[in-house]
Amino acid sequence: MALSAVAVASAVGAVAAFVFQIVTARSLGTADFGLLAAFFSIVNVAAIGSSAMQNSVAVETAAAPRPDATRTRRRIPTDALVIGVGGGLVVAALAPWIADALGANPGIVLMAAGTIPLSFLFASFVGRIQGSGRADVAVGWSTASLLLRVLFVAPLMALGVGVGGAAGAVLAATCLATIGAALAARSVPGPARTIFTLDGATIVTITVALAWLTSADVFFLRMLAPADIAGSYASVAVLVKAAFILPSTLSLYLLPRFARNRGRSRLTWLGVGVSVLASAGVAVLLLGVFAVAGGPIINLLYGPAYARAASLLVPVVAAYVPWIILQGLLIQLIADASRLAAISLSVAVIVQAVLFVWFLPDVAAALIAFGVLGCVLCVVLITVVVAKINRSGRSVIDEQSS
């Protein structure tokens, strides 16, 4: 029942996010939609990166054996405030350079900076709720933030406000959702341990690195490719990244359970198998659907102005297959706070930047390189997870034997 409620709420959130993208794409046109996608590459890294905070808080909340003795009732999540404000100030300081690189107004970048502290506060409150076992409430607030975006952006697009209006809608929706999540989490004690530990830093690194790896493509295309090509690519990326909703849903439900069952290798094998196979199944299904009906789907959703995007659908999905699988694997990597995973993903961020700068504006070559990098990471990180599970299983056997 709980998983069903999470699935339904996640599906509604996915539809809301999709509607937001379709409304803005049709209203803005390819060039401005490419700019909005670049704005979202910053916002999404902050949002998905802040889910590292959510994951850490959820793990600590779920794993605490005696809630009353091991948690604190601090109302303001200090860790989230420090990281969020710090990240926002960094983006704000770089706003002139980022705006120049994207060909945008600095105000757009400043609005992206404003969402960063809100995203981290929101994630911390939702993490408390998630860790207490109320996954349906946690995903409910995440869904509410996406619904609010649609509610705000529709009239603004009708008035022809443009990219600034869409960015403002995201900022306003994030603010209201943060207030609501804070009220919902007020009865849940926060974890006593700070995120500024080795495990906390590892979880942040894993989540932020993978978030950037799966968001940076539209940012680099906006900088290094013609604006209309970047906009067409962004419209395809929106459709492809809808596949991330499944591993995200599984994470909300499974992560606290993984945290409670560390060392139980059979349950861990089951959880990892379900996450990876389900993510791979969605990726393959998406590839098949777009191969058969990609052109009509693009025309129906975006209109004739995005006709060029149809030829990008299958190559982009194919390149993203390993990255979708990695999203399913992310649950276990976070639960383990894997140092090797953090190092591997950090190295991959540098490699990805080099590859995009080297190959763009040749989109086909860049996609091949992006897909190969994802495959290599899949092999490396699956090996890391398997080795960890096997070590845990042997440790349990040794303890039982002794």
C-alpha positions as CSV (number, residue, x, y, z in Angstrom):
1,M,0.0,0.0,0.0
2,A,2.8,2.4,0.9
3,L,4.7,1.7,-2.3
4,S,1.5,2.1,-4.3
5,A,0.9,5.5,-2.8
6,V,4.5,6.5,-3.5
7,A,4.1,5.3,-7.1
8,V,0.9,7.2,-7.7
9,A,2.2,10.4,-6.2
10,S,5.5,10.1,-8.2
11,A,3.5,9.5,-11.4
12,V,1.5,12.7,-10.8
13,G,4.7,14.6,-10.2
14,A,6.2,13.2,-13.4
15,V,3.2,14.3,-15.4
16,A,3.4,17.8,-13.8
17,A,7.1,18.1,-14.6
18,F,6.3,17.0,-18.1
19,V,3.5,19.5,-18.5
20,F,5.7,22.3,-17.3
21,Q,8.3,21.4,-20.0
22,I,5.7,21.1,-22.8
23,V,4.0,24.4,-21.9
24,T,7.3,26.3,-21.8
25,A,8.7,24.6,-24.9
26,R,5.7,25.5,-27.0
27,S,5.6,29.1,-25.6
28,L,9.3,29.9,-25.9
29,G,10.6,28.3,-29.1
30,T,13.7,26.3,-29.6
31,A,16.4,29.0,-28.8
32,D,14.8,30.2,-25.6
33,F,13.8,26.7,-24.5
34,G,17.5,25.8,-24.8
35,L,18.3,28.7,-22.5
36,L,15.6,27.5,-20.0
37,A,17.2,24.0,-20.2
38,A,20.5,25.5,-19.3
39,F,18.9,27.2,-16.3
40,F,17.5,23.9,-15.3
41,S,20.9,22.3,-15.5
42,I,21.9,24.5,-12.6
43,V,18.6,24.1,-10.8
44,N,18.5,20.4,-11.2
45,V,22.0,19.9,-10.0
46,A,21.1,21.9,-6.9
47,A,17.8,20.0,-6.5
48,I,19.3,16.5,-7.2
49,G,22.4,17.5,-5.3
50,S,20.3,18.5,-2.4
51,S,18.8,15.0,-2.5
52,A,22.2,14.0,-1.1
53,M,21.1,16.0,2.0
54,Q,17.7,14.3,1.9
55,N,19.3,10.8,1.5
56,S,21.8,11.5,4.4
57,V,19.0,12.7,6.7
58,A,16.8,9.8,5.7
59,V,19.5,7.3,6.4
60,E,20.4,8.7,9.8
61,T,16.7,9.1,10.8
62,A,15.9,5.5,9.7
63,A,19.0,3.9,11.2
64,A,18.8,5.6,14.7
65,P,18.0,2.8,17.1
66,R,16.5,5.0,19.8
67,P,14.8,8.0,18.3
68,D,14.3,10.0,21.5
69,A,17.9,9.5,22.6
70,T,19.8,9.8,19.3
71,R,18.1,12.7,17.6
72,T,17.7,16.4,18.2
73,R,14.7,18.6,17.8
74,R,16.5,21.4,16.1
75,R,13.9,23.3,14.0
76,I,16.3,24.8,11.5
77,P,18.5,22.3,9.7
78,T,21.8,24.1,10.0
79,D,23.7,21.8,7.6
80,A,21.2,22.5,4.8
81,L,21.4,26.2,5.5
82,V,25.2,26.3,5.4
83,I,25.5,24.2,2.2
84,G,22.6,25.8,0.5
85,V,23.6,29.4,1.1
86,G,27.2,28.7,0.3
87,G,26.2,27.1,-3.1
88,G,23.8,29.9,-3.9
89,L,26.5,32.5,-3.2
90,V,29.0,30.7,-5.5
91,V,26.5,30.6,-8.4
92,A,25.6,34.3,-7.7
93,A,29.3,35.3,-7.8
94,L,29.7,33.5,-11.1
95,A,26.5,34.9,-12.6
96,P,28.1,37.3,-15.0
97,W,30.4,34.6,-16.5
98,I,27.7,32.0,-16.6
99,A,25.2,34.5,-18.2
100,D,27.8,35.4,-20.8
101,A,28.6,31.8,-21.6
102,L,24.9,31.0,-22.1
103,G,24.0,34.3,-23.8
104,A,21.5,35.0,-21.1
105,N,20.5,37.8,-18.7
106,P,22.3,37.6,-15.4
107,G,18.9,37.8,-13.6
108,I,18.1,34.3,-14.9
109,V,21.3,32.9,-13.2
110,L,20.6,34.8,-10.0
111,M,17.1,33.2,-9.8
112,A,18.8,29.8,-10.2
113,A,21.1,30.8,-7.3
114,G,18.1,31.7,-5.2
115,T,16.6,28.2,-5.6
116,I,19.7,26.5,-4.2
117,P,19.3,27.3,-0.5
118,L,15.6,26.6,-0.8
119,S,16.3,23.2,-2.4
120,F,18.6,22.2,0.4
121,L,16.2,23.2,3.1
122,F,13.3,21.4,1.4
123,A,15.4,18.3,1.0
124,S,16.4,18.2,4.7
125,F,12.7,18.5,5.8
126,V,11.6,15.8,3.3
127,G,14.5,13.6,4.4
128,R,13.2,13.6,8.0
129,I,9.8,12.6,6.8
130,Q,11.2,9.9,4.5
131,G,13.4,8.5,7.2
132,S,10.5,8.2,9.6
133,G,8.9,5.8,7.2
134,R,6.3,8.2,5.7
135,A,7.5,7.8,2.1
136,D,4.0,8.7,0.8
137,V,4.1,12.1,2.6
138,A,7.7,12.7,1.5
139,V,6.9,12.1,-2.2
140,G,3.7,14.1,-1.8
141,W,5.6,17.3,-1.0
142,S,8.0,16.6,-3.9
143,T,4.9,16.3,-6.2
144,A,3.4,19.4,-4.7
145,S,6.4,21.5,-5.7
146,L,6.1,20.3,-9.3
147,L,2.4,21.0,-9.4
148,L,3.0,24.5,-8.1
149,R,5.4,25.1,-11.0
150,V,2.7,24.3,-13.5
151,L,0.1,26.4,-11.6
152,F,2.4,29.4,-11.7
153,V,3.9,29.1,-15.1
154,A,0.7,28.6,-17.2
155,P,-0.6,32.2,-16.7
156,L,2.9,33.7,-17.1
157,M,3.4,31.9,-20.4
158,A,0.0,33.1,-21.6
159,L,1.1,36.6,-20.8
160,G,4.2,36.1,-22.9
161,V,6.6,36.8,-20.0
162,G,9.3,34.5,-21.4
163,V,12.2,32.7,-19.8
164,G,12.3,35.0,-16.8
165,G,8.7,34.1,-16.0
166,A,9.4,30.4,-16.2
167,A,12.4,30.8,-13.9
168,G,10.4,32.9,-11.5
169,A,7.7,30.2,-11.4
170,V,10.3,27.6,-10.3
171,L,11.7,29.9,-7.6
172,A,8.2,30.7,-6.2
173,A,7.1,27.0,-6.3
174,T,10.2,25.9,-4.5
175,C,9.7,28.5,-1.8
176,L,6.1,27.5,-1.1
177,A,7.0,23.8,-1.1
178,T,9.8,24.4,1.4
179,I,7.4,26.1,3.8
180,G,4.9,23.2,3.5
181,A,7.5,20.5,4.0
182,A,8.9,22.4,7.1
183,L,5.4,22.3,8.6
184,A,4.9,18.6,7.8
185,A,8.3,17.7,9.4
186,R,8.0,19.7,12.6
187,S,7.0,16.7,14.6
188,V,9.9,14.5,13.3
189,P,13.2,14.9,15.3
190,G,16.2,15.7,13.2
191,P,19.3,13.4,13.3
192,A,21.9,14.3,15.9
193,R,24.8,13.6,13.5
194,T,25.8,16.4,11.1
195,I,26.3,15.8,7.4
196,F,29.8,17.2,7.8
197,T,31.3,13.7,8.4
198,L,33.2,11.4,6.0
199,D,30.0,9.4,5.2
200,G,28.0,12.6,4.8
201,A,30.6,14.1,2.4
202,T,30.7,10.9,0.5
203,I,26.9,10.8,0.0
204,V,27.0,14.5,-1.1
205,T,29.8,13.7,-3.6
206,I,28.0,10.7,-5.1
207,T,24.7,12.5,-5.5
208,V,26.0,15.8,-6.8
209,A,28.5,14.1,-9.2
210,L,25.8,11.9,-10.8
211,A,23.4,14.8,-10.9
212,W,25.9,16.9,-12.9
213,L,26.8,14.0,-15.1
214,T,23.2,13.6,-16.2
215,S,22.4,17.3,-16.4
216,A,25.5,18.8,-18.0
217,D,24.8,17.8,-21.5
218,V,22.2,20.6,-22.1
219,F,24.5,23.1,-20.4
220,F,27.5,22.2,-22.7
221,L,25.2,22.2,-25.8
222,R,23.9,25.6,-25.0
223,M,27.5,26.9,-24.8
224,L,29.1,25.0,-27.7
225,A,26.4,24.3,-30.2
226,P,24.0,26.5,-32.2
227,A,21.0,27.7,-30.1
228,D,18.3,25.9,-32.2
229,I,20.2,22.6,-32.0
230,A,20.6,23.1,-28.2
231,G,16.9,23.7,-27.9
232,S,16.0,20.7,-30.0
233,Y,18.3,18.5,-27.9
234,A,16.8,19.9,-24.7
235,S,13.3,18.9,-25.8
236,V,14.5,15.4,-26.4
237,A,16.4,15.2,-23.1
238,V,13.2,16.2,-21.2
239,L,11.4,13.1,-22.6
240,V,14.4,10.8,-22.0
241,K,14.9,11.9,-18.4
242,A,11.4,11.0,-17.6
243,A,12.8,7.5,-17.2
244,F,14.6,8.7,-14.0
245,I,11.2,8.8,-12.2
246,L,11.3,5.1,-11.6
247,P,14.7,4.9,-9.8
248,S,13.7,8.0,-7.9
249,T,10.5,6.4,-6.7
250,L,12.3,3.2,-5.7
251,S,14.9,5.3,-3.8
252,L,12.2,7.0,-1.7
253,Y,10.8,3.6,-0.7
254,L,13.9,1.4,-0.5
255,L,16.6,3.7,0.9
256,P,15.5,3.7,4.5
257,R,15.0,-0.1,4.3
258,F,18.5,-0.5,2.9
259,A,19.9,1.6,5.8
260,R,18.1,-0.6,8.3
261,N,19.3,-3.8,6.8
262,R,23.0,-3.2,6.3
263,G,24.9,-6.5,6.4
264,R,21.9,-8.6,5.4
265,S,23.3,-9.7,2.0
266,R,20.2,-11.5,0.7
267,L,17.9,-8.6,1.2
268,T,20.6,-6.3,-0.3
269,W,20.9,-8.5,-3.4
270,L,17.1,-8.4,-3.8
271,G,16.9,-4.7,-3.5
272,V,19.8,-4.0,-5.9
273,G,18.5,-6.5,-8.4
274,V,15.0,-5.0,-8.4
275,S,16.4,-1.4,-8.7
276,V,18.8,-2.2,-11.5
277,L,16.6,-4.5,-13.5
278,A,13.6,-2.2,-13.3
279,S,15.7,0.8,-14.4
280,A,17.1,-1.2,-17.3
281,G,13.7,-2.4,-18.3
282,V,12.4,1.2,-18.4
283,A,15.4,2.3,-20.5
284,V,14.9,-0.5,-23.1
285,L,11.2,0.1,-23.2
286,L,11.7,3.8,-23.8
287,L,14.3,3.1,-26.6
288,G,11.7,0.8,-28.3
289,V,8.9,3.3,-28.1
290,F,10.9,6.2,-29.5
291,A,12.4,4.0,-32.3
292,V,8.9,3.2,-33.5
293,A,7.0,6.4,-32.8
294,G,9.5,9.1,-32.1
295,G,8.6,11.5,-34.9
296,P,4.8,11.5,-34.2
297,I,5.5,12.0,-30.4
298,I,7.7,15.0,-31.1
299,N,5.2,16.6,-33.5
300,L,2.3,15.9,-31.1
301,L,4.0,17.3,-28.0
302,Y,6.2,20.2,-29.3
303,G,4.8,21.0,-32.8
304,P,6.5,21.6,-36.2
305,A,9.1,24.0,-34.7
306,Y,10.9,21.0,-33.1
307,A,10.9,18.7,-36.2
308,R,14.7,18.4,-36.0
309,A,14.4,16.9,-32.5
310,A,12.9,13.7,-33.9
311,S,16.2,12.5,-35.4
312,L,17.9,12.9,-32.0
313,L,15.4,10.8,-30.0
314,V,16.9,7.3,-30.5
315,P,20.6,8.4,-30.2
316,V,19.9,10.3,-27.0
317,V,18.0,7.4,-25.4
318,A,20.7,4.9,-26.4
319,A,23.3,7.1,-24.8
320,Y,21.3,7.5,-21.7
321,V,20.6,3.7,-21.1
322,P,23.6,3.2,-18.9
323,W,22.9,6.4,-17.0
324,I,19.3,5.3,-16.2
325,I,20.7,2.0,-14.9
326,L,23.2,4.0,-12.8
327,Q,20.3,5.9,-11.2
328,G,18.9,2.5,-10.0
329,L,22.3,1.6,-8.6
330,L,22.6,4.9,-6.8
331,I,20.3,3.7,-4.0
332,Q,22.8,1.1,-2.8
333,L,25.8,3.3,-3.3
334,I,24.3,6.0,-1.1
335,A,23.2,3.5,1.6
336,D,26.8,2.2,1.6
337,A,28.4,5.7,1.4
338,S,30.8,4.1,-1.0
339,R,34.2,5.9,-1.2
340,L,35.1,4.2,-4.4
341,A,31.9,5.3,-6.0
342,A,32.5,8.9,-5.0
343,I,36.0,8.8,-6.5
344,S,34.8,7.2,-9.7
345,L,32.0,9.6,-10.3
346,S,34.2,12.6,-9.5
347,V,36.8,11.5,-12.1
348,A,33.9,10.9,-14.6
349,V,32.8,14.6,-14.2
350,I,36.2,15.7,-15.4
351,V,36.3,13.2,-18.2
352,Q,32.8,14.2,-19.3
353,A,33.7,17.9,-19.5
354,V,36.8,17.0,-21.6
355,L,34.7,14.8,-24.0
356,F,32.0,17.4,-24.5
357,V,34.5,20.3,-25.2
358,W,36.4,18.0,-27.5
359,F,33.5,16.7,-29.6
360,L,30.9,19.5,-29.6
361,P,29.3,20.9,-31.8
362,D,29.3,17.3,-33.3
363,V,26.3,16.0,-31.4
364,A,26.5,12.5,-32.7
365,A,30.2,12.1,-31.6
366,A,29.4,13.7,-28.2
367,L,26.5,11.2,-27.6
368,I,28.7,8.2,-28.4
369,A,31.4,9.4,-26.0
370,F,28.7,10.1,-23.4
371,G,27.2,6.6,-23.7
372,V,30.6,4.9,-23.6
373,L,31.5,6.8,-20.4
374,G,28.2,5.7,-18.9
375,C,28.9,2.0,-19.8
376,V,32.3,2.2,-18.2
377,L,30.9,3.7,-15.0
378,C,28.2,1.0,-14.9
379,V,30.8,-1.8,-15.0
380,V,32.9,-0.1,-12.4
381,L,30.1,0.7,-9.9
382,I,28.4,-2.6,-10.3
383,T,31.7,-4.2,-9.4
384,V,32.0,-2.0,-6.4
385,V,28.5,-2.9,-5.2
386,V,28.9,-6.6,-5.7
387,A,32.2,-6.6,-3.9
388,K,30.6,-4.7,-1.0
389,I,27.7,-7.2,-0.7
390,N,30.0,-10.2,-0.8
391,R,32.2,-8.7,1.9
392,S,29.1,-8.1,4.1
393,G,27.9,-11.6,3.5
394,R,31.2,-13.1,4.5
395,S,31.3,-10.9,7.7
396,V,28.0,-12.2,8.8
397,I,29.0,-15.8,8.2
398,D,32.2,-15.3,10.2
399,E,30.3,-13.8,13.1
400,Q,27.8,-16.7,13.1
401,S,30.6,-19.2,13.1
402,S,32.4,-17.6,16.0
